[in-house]
Amino acid sequence: MKNLYFLIFSFCLFAGFAQQAATISVQFADCRLHDQLHFQAYLAENDFINGRKMIDSVDVKNTCTIEFSIPEAVEPGLLTLYFYSNVNGKNSKAEVHLLYESRDIELQTCISAFEDSLRDVSEHANRQYLSFVNRKKHYESYLQTLITAWNQTPESDDFRDVLAAQTEKTATEQKQFFNAAIGNAAPDMASKMIRWQLQSVLYKYEQPEKEKLKETFLQRFDFADPLLQRSNLLETIAQSFMFLYREEGMDAGSQQDQAIIAITRLMDALSVNPDVSAGMASLFARDFMQAGLDNIALFVQESWLANQEGCVNSRTHDEILADMDALKKIQPGNMAPEIILRTEEFNCMSEITSEITVVIFWADWCSHCRRVLPQYHAYLEKADQVSVIAIALDEGDTYQQKAMKDFPGWIHLQATGKWDDPLVKQYAIHATPTAFILDSDKTILAKVKNPAELRQTIEHYLEKIQFTQRNQ
């Protein structure tokens, strides 16, 4: 609950001063069945460019109605209601999406089943939209129950065939329901949101049509429609479209080529809305950078962000450009940023004379690091002409002694600022563990993500040095 208090304080100060355009009221039909009620809730608008923004909040006790004020500046689109309740000492939470058309909304629900019993009683688009959401959830829940029961039923049991038949029947009904909703070409907000929500997801029965979908998928959406920007669907659309270009068993080079094709086609489709296009480019750059796919992140940066004056959320845009600039500087072939060591032997990394220096960023709180670092250490302690600098994104006085005990022979440093530490920023670290392999001049040879890559890169480079020495 403390996080909610902080959100309320930091995001809602302006709400009381903005001119009210409409209200959303929620009535609880079962409120008088409970003695002690405490509701905390906040209403937010969705915007792909500016992110989720707080509109209003409530913190009330022992009431049957909560009400939100919506300023005139809030445009029609998808709103999200976050609801927290404490009923007779029992906590619960819910998250629901509502369609807003610049007019009042009256909702009724039950505290005990906030999402499932929520309905619009104000002749609003939400009557159609919430009915669709509930029916969709029913099909998904029922199918999951049938599949679970089928998996748990012995193969010798005839009831398995009954479950299989019912699953097929329900899946067919679900598909018919979806197709009917998609076929509703009405231009109203509810119909459009329902169509887009269904069409943004790839269903199993569409898998055999992947090649066809590559050509037709993006045609499902009107990217110039402001409503799509103020929905929560653009990231889902991008993820689904990218999935069409992935294949089992594809090598890393082919995966990269296919990803670039998909990104280019999606960005071309988004070009009708420059702000959305800039926002998606920033999203791609960030996600691929965090995934360690530097080449794709740099492709996005050079193709769409380099000359971009900035999307609406300029702070995010500027941060990503700064991250991309750091990423370019730590690519193989560039000099590694200097690291101050202040040990008994070395003041800084450039004084190390080994043929190879390995710089590893890790964290003791990272479970994957704790599994992998012993493998790094087992190989590196036996390797000749290799020095290791281990930089931990950790705090606390006891870290240094523990790290020296667990991984002796390495130079240990702490990045106490964690992800915001200057050294972490310089090396564009977005995941741990990440290791850089440097030559004797401290030129970056490679950035590696696992022990196998590290061993292969080091052995290949040492063999190259030995070959050169033999032929001099």
C-alpha positions in Angstrom: 0.0 0.0 0.0 2.9 2.3 0.6 3.7 2.3 -3.1 0.2 3.4 -3.8 0.5 6.3 -1.4 3.6 7.5 -3.2 1.9 7.3 -6.6 -1.1 9.2 -5.3 1.2 11.9 -3.9 3.6 12.2 -6.9 1.1 12.0 -9.8 -2.1 13.5 -8.6 -1.3 17.0 -7.3 -2.6 18.6 -10.4 -6.0 16.8 -10.4 -7.7 19.1 -8.0 -6.9 22.2 -10.0 -7.9 20.9 -13.5 -11.4 21.7 -14.8 -13.6 18.7 -14.5 -15.1 17.3 -17.7 -16.7 14.0 -16.5 -16.8 11.6 -13.6 -16.5 7.8 -13.2 -18.5 6.4 -10.3 -18.3 2.8 -9.0 -21.1 1.4 -6.8 -20.6 -1.7 -4.7 -23.8 -3.8 -4.6 -22.5 -5.9 -1.7 -21.0 -3.2 0.5 -23.5 -3.5 3.3 -22.5 -7.2 3.8 -19.2 -6.2 5.1 -18.3 -4.4 8.4 -14.9 -2.8 7.7 -14.1 -1.5 4.2 -11.0 0.4 3.0 -10.7 1.3 -0.7 -7.7 2.7 -2.4 -7.8 3.2 -6.2 -6.4 5.3 -8.9 -7.4 6.0 -12.5 -4.8 6.4 -15.3 -4.9 7.2 -19.0 -2.9 5.1 -21.4 -0.7 6.8 -24.0 2.0 5.0 -26.0 4.1 8.2 -26.3 3.8 9.8 -22.9 3.3 6.6 -20.9 0.7 5.9 -18.3 -0.4 9.1 -16.4 -2.4 9.4 -13.2 -5.8 11.1 -13.6 -7.3 10.8 -10.1 -7.3 8.7 -7.0 -9.4 7.8 -4.0 -8.7 6.6 -0.5 -11.9 6.0 1.4 -13.4 3.8 4.1 -16.8 2.3 4.8 -18.6 3.6 1.7 -20.7 2.0 -1.1 -19.5 4.3 -3.8 -16.1 5.7 -5.1 -15.9 8.5 -7.6 -13.1 9.8 -9.9 -12.9 13.2 -11.5 -11.6 13.4 -15.1 -10.1 16.8 -16.2 -11.1 18.2 -19.6 -7.6 17.7 -20.9 -8.0 13.9 -20.9 -8.8 12.8 -24.4 -11.1 9.9 -25.4 -9.4 6.5 -25.2 -8.6 3.6 -22.9 -8.4 4.3 -19.2 -7.1 1.8 -16.5 -8.6 1.5 -13.1 -6.4 0.1 -10.3 -8.4 -1.0 -7.3 -7.1 -2.1 -3.9 -9.5 -3.1 -1.1 -9.2 -4.3 2.5 -12.4 -6.0 3.6 -12.5 -7.2 7.2 -8.7 -7.5 7.1 -8.5 -9.3 3.8 -6.5 -7.6 1.0 -7.4 -7.9 -2.7 -6.6 -6.0 -5.9 -7.9 -5.7 -9.4 -7.1 -3.9 -12.7 -9.7 -3.2 -15.3 -9.7 -1.2 -18.6 -12.5 1.2 -19.4 -13.5 3.2 -22.6 -13.8 6.9 -22.1 -15.7 9.1 -24.5 -15.7 12.5 -22.6 -18.9 11.7 -20.6 -19.9 10.3 -17.2 -19.6 6.6 -16.6 -21.6 4.7 -13.9 -20.4 1.3 -13.0 -21.8 -1.4 -10.6 -19.8 -4.3 -9.2 -19.3 -6.5 -6.1 -16.3 -6.1 -3.8 -15.9 -9.9 -3.7 -15.6 -10.2 -7.5 -14.6 -6.7 -8.7 -13.5 -7.6 -12.2 -16.0 -10.4 -13.0 -19.1 -8.6 -11.9 -18.2 -5.1 -13.2 -20.9 -3.7 -15.5 -21.7 -0.3 -17.1 -25.2 1.0 -16.2 -24.9 4.3 -18.0 -25.6 3.2 -21.6 -21.9 3.7 -22.3 -19.5 1.9 -24.7 -18.3 -0.1 -21.8 -21.5 -2.1 -21.7 -20.5 -3.7 -25.0 -16.7 -3.7 -24.2 -17.0 -5.2 -20.7 -19.4 -7.9 -22.0 -16.9 -8.9 -24.6 -14.0 -8.9 -22.0 -16.0 -11.2 -19.7 -17.1 -13.6 -22.4 -13.5 -13.8 -23.7 -12.2 -14.5 -20.2 -14.9 -17.2 -19.8 -13.7 -19.0 -23.0 -10.1 -18.8 -22.0 -10.7 -20.0 -18.4 -13.0 -22.8 -19.5 -10.5 -24.0 -22.2 -7.7 -24.0 -19.7 -9.8 -26.0 -17.3 -10.6 -28.6 -20.0 -6.9 -28.9 -21.1 -5.7 -29.3 -17.5 -8.3 -32.0 -16.8 -7.4 -33.8 -20.1 -3.7 -33.7 -19.1 -4.5 -35.1 -15.6 -6.8 -37.9 -16.9 -5.1 -41.3 -17.5 -4.9 -42.3 -21.1 -6.9 -45.5 -20.4 -9.8 -43.5 -19.1 -12.6 -43.0 -21.7 -13.4 -39.6 -20.1 -10.3 -38.3 -21.8 -12.2 -38.6 -25.2 -15.1 -36.6 -23.7 -12.8 -33.9 -22.5 -11.1 -33.7 -25.9 -14.4 -33.4 -27.7 -15.6 -30.7 -25.4 -12.3 -28.8 -25.8 -12.6 -28.9 -29.6 -16.3 -27.8 -29.4 -15.4 -24.9 -27.1 -12.4 -23.8 -29.2 -14.7 -23.8 -32.2 -17.2 -21.6 -30.4 -14.5 -19.3 -29.2 -13.2 -18.9 -32.8 -16.7 -18.2 -34.1 -17.2 -15.6 -31.3 -13.9 -13.9 -32.2 -14.6 -13.9 -35.9 -18.0 -12.3 -35.3 -16.4 -9.6 -33.2 -13.7 -9.0 -35.8 -16.3 -8.9 -38.6 -18.1 -6.1 -36.8 -16.8 -3.1 -38.8 -18.7 -0.5 -36.9 -16.6 2.7 -36.3 -17.6 3.2 -32.7 -14.9 3.1 -30.0 -16.0 -0.2 -28.4 -16.2 -2.1 -31.8 -12.8 -0.8 -32.8 -11.1 -1.6 -29.5 -12.6 -5.2 -29.6 -11.4 -5.7 -33.1 -7.9 -4.5 -32.4 -7.6 -6.4 -29.2 -8.5 -9.7 -31.0 -6.4 -8.9 -34.1 -3.3 -7.9 -32.1 -2.9 -11.5 -30.8 -1.8 -14.5 -32.9 -3.9 -17.6 -32.1 -2.9 -21.2 -32.6 -5.2 -21.7 -35.5 -3.4 -18.9 -37.4 0.0 -20.5 -37.1 -0.1 -22.3 -40.5 -0.8 -19.0 -42.2 2.4 -17.3 -40.9 3.7 -16.4 -44.4 0.4 -14.9 -45.4 0.1 -13.0 -42.2 3.5 -11.4 -42.8 1.8 -9.6 -45.7 -1.6 -8.9 -44.1 -1.1 -8.6 -40.3 -0.3 -4.8 -40.3 -3.2 -4.1 -42.6 -5.6 -4.9 -39.7 -4.8 -1.6 -37.9 -5.3 2.0 -38.6 -2.1 3.4 -37.2 -3.2 7.0 -37.9 -6.1 6.6 -35.5 -5.4 8.5 -32.3 -7.4 5.9 -30.4 -4.8 3.3 -31.1 -2.1 5.5 -29.6 -4.2 5.9 -26.4 -4.8 2.1 -26.1 -2.5 -0.5 -24.6 -2.2 -2.5 -27.8 0.8 -1.1 -29.8 3.4 -3.1 -27.9 1.3 -6.3 -28.4 1.0 -5.6 -32.1 4.7 -5.2 -32.4 5.4 -8.4 -30.4 3.0 -10.4 -32.5 4.4 -9.1 -35.8 8.0 -9.8 -34.7 6.9 -13.4 -33.7 5.9 -14.0 -37.4 9.6 -13.7 -38.4 10.9 -16.2 -35.8 11.5 -19.8 -36.8 12.7 -22.8 -34.7 16.3 -23.8 -35.3 17.2 -20.5 -37.0 20.8 -19.5 -36.4 21.7 -16.1 -34.8 22.6 -14.4 -38.0 19.4 -15.4 -39.7 17.4 -14.3 -36.7 19.0 -10.9 -36.8 18.3 -10.5 -40.5 14.6 -11.5 -40.0 14.2 -9.2 -37.0 15.6 -6.3 -39.1 13.1 -7.0 -41.9 10.2 -7.1 -39.4 11.3 -3.9 -37.7 11.6 -2.1 -41.0 8.2 -3.1 -42.2 6.6 -2.2 -38.9 8.3 1.2 -38.8 7.1 1.9 -42.4 3.5 1.2 -41.3 3.9 3.5 -38.3 5.3 6.4 -40.4 1.8 7.8 -40.7 2.1 8.9 -37.1 5.6 10.4 -36.5 5.2 10.5 -32.7 4.2 6.8 -32.5 7.0 5.9 -34.9 9.5 7.7 -32.7 8.1 6.0 -29.6 8.3 2.5 -31.2 11.9 3.1 -32.3 12.8 4.1 -28.7 11.1 1.0 -27.5 12.9 -1.3 -29.9 16.2 0.3 -29.2 15.8 -0.1 -25.4 14.5 -3.7 -25.6 17.1 -5.0 -28.0 19.8 -3.2 -26.0 18.6 -4.8 -22.8 18.5 -8.2 -24.5 22.2 -7.8 -25.5 21.3 -7.7 -29.2 23.6 -4.7 -29.9 23.6 -4.9 -33.7 19.8 -4.7 -33.9 19.7 -1.9 -31.3 22.3 0.1 -33.2 20.4 -0.5 -36.5 17.3 1.0 -35.0 19.2 3.9 -33.6 20.9 4.7 -36.9 17.8 4.2 -39.0 15.2 6.0 -36.9 16.6 7.7 -33.8 19.8 9.4 -35.0 18.0 12.3 -36.8 14.9 12.2 -34.6 14.2 15.5 -32.9 12.4 13.7 -30.1 9.1 12.1 -29.4 6.6 13.6 -27.0 8.3 12.0 -24.0 11.6 13.7 -24.7 13.2 12.7 -21.4 12.9 9.0 -22.3 14.0 9.7 -25.8 17.1 11.6 -24.6 17.9 8.8 -22.1 17.8 6.2 -24.8 20.0 8.3 -27.1 22.6 8.6 -24.3 22.4 4.8 -23.8 22.8 4.2 -27.5 25.8 6.6 -27.6 27.5 4.5 -24.8 26.6 1.3 -26.6 28.4 2.4 -29.8 31.5 3.3 -27.8 31.9 -0.2 -26.3 31.6 -2.1 -29.5 34.5 -4.5 -30.5 37.4 -2.5 -32.0 37.0 0.5 -29.7 39.1 1.3 -26.7 37.5 0.2 -23.4 36.6 3.0 -21.0 39.3 3.4 -18.3 38.6 1.8 -14.9 40.2 3.2 -11.7 41.5 0.3 -9.6 43.7 1.7 -6.8 45.1 -1.7 -5.8 48.6 -2.4 -4.5 49.7 -3.3 -8.1 47.6 -1.0 -10.3 46.1 2.4 -10.1 44.0 1.9 -13.3 43.2 -0.8 -15.8 45.5 0.6 -18.5 48.5 -0.4 -16.3 47.7 -4.1 -16.5 50.1 -5.8 -19.0 48.4 -9.2 -19.5 47.7 -10.3 -23.1 44.0 -10.4 -22.2 41.9 -8.5 -19.6 38.4 -9.7 -18.8 36.0 -7.2 -17.3 32.9 -8.9 -15.8 29.8 -7.0 -14.5 27.8 -9.1 -12.1 25.7 -8.9 -8.9 25.5 -11.1 -5.8 21.7 -10.7 -5.8 21.6 -12.0 -9.4 20.8 -15.8 -9.2 22.0 -16.4 -12.7 25.3 -14.7 -11.8 25.7 -17.0 -8.8 25.2 -20.0 -11.1 27.5 -18.8 -13.9 30.4 -17.0 -12.2 31.9 -20.2 -10.7 32.2 -21.5 -14.3 33.9 -18.3 -15.4 36.3 -18.6 -12.4 37.0 -22.3 -13.0 38.3 -21.5 -16.5 39.9 -18.1 -15.9 42.0 -19.2 -13.0 43.8 -21.7 -15.2 44.1 -19.4 -18.2 47.6 -17.9 -18.9 48.1 -14.2 -19.6 44.6 -13.3 -18.4 43.7 -10.7 -15.8 40.2 -10.3 -14.5 38.3 -7.3 -13.1 35.0 -8.2 -11.5 32.6 -5.3 -11.0 29.6 -6.0 -8.7 26.4 -4.0 -8.7 26.2 -4.4 -5.0 26.2 -2.4 -1.8 27.5 -3.1 1.7 30.8 -3.4 3.5 30.9 -7.2 3.6 30.7 -7.6 -0.2 34.4 -7.2 -0.8 35.5 -9.9 1.6 32.9 -12.3 0.3 33.8 -11.7 -3.4 37.5 -12.2 -2.7 36.8 -15.5 -0.9 34.4 -16.8 -3.6 36.5 -15.7 -6.6 40.2 -15.4 -5.5 42.8 -14.0 -7.9 40.4 -11.4 -9.4 40.4 -7.6 -8.9 37.1 -6.8 -7.2 35.3 -3.5 -7.5 31.8 -2.3 -6.5 29.4 -0.3 -8.6 27.4 1.0 -5.6 25.1 3.0 -7.8 24.0 -0.2 -9.4 22.3 0.4 -12.8 22.8 4.2 -12.4 26.5 3.9 -11.5 28.7 5.9 -13.9 30.9 2.9 -14.8 27.8 0.8 -15.5 26.4 3.6 -17.7 29.8 3.9 -19.5 29.8 0.2 -20.4 26.1 0.3 -21.3 25.3 -2.6 -18.9 21.6 -3.6 -18.9 21.9 -7.2 -17.8 24.2 -9.3 -15.6 26.5 -11.1 -16.0 28.1 -9.3 -19.0 31.8 -9.8 -19.8 34.1 -7.8 -22.0 37.4 -9.3 -23.4 40.1 -6.8 -24.0 43.6 -7.2 -25.6 46.8 -5.9 -24.1 46.1 -2.4 -25.4 42.6 -2.5 -23.8 40.9 -2.6 -27.2 37.6 -4.5 -26.9 37.8 -7.9 -28.6 34.3 -9.1 -27.7 31.3 -8.8 -25.4 30.2 -12.2 -24.2 27.2 -13.4 -22.2 28.2 -16.9 -21.2 31.3 -19.0 -20.3 31.3 -20.9 -23.6 31.6 -17.6 -25.6 34.3 -16.4 -23.2 36.4 -19.5 -23.5 36.0 -19.7 -27.3 37.0 -16.0 -27.7 40.0 -16.1 -25.4 41.4 -19.4 -26.9 40.9 -18.1 -30.4 42.8 -14.9 -29.6 45.6 -16.6 -27.8 46.1 -19.0 -30.7 46.2 -16.1 -33.1 49.0 -14.5 -31.0 51.0 -17.7 -30.9 50.6 -18.1 -34.6 51.9 -14.6 -35.2 54.8 -15.1 -32.8 55.8 -18.4 -34.6 55.9 -16.7 -37.9 57.9 -13.7 -37.0 
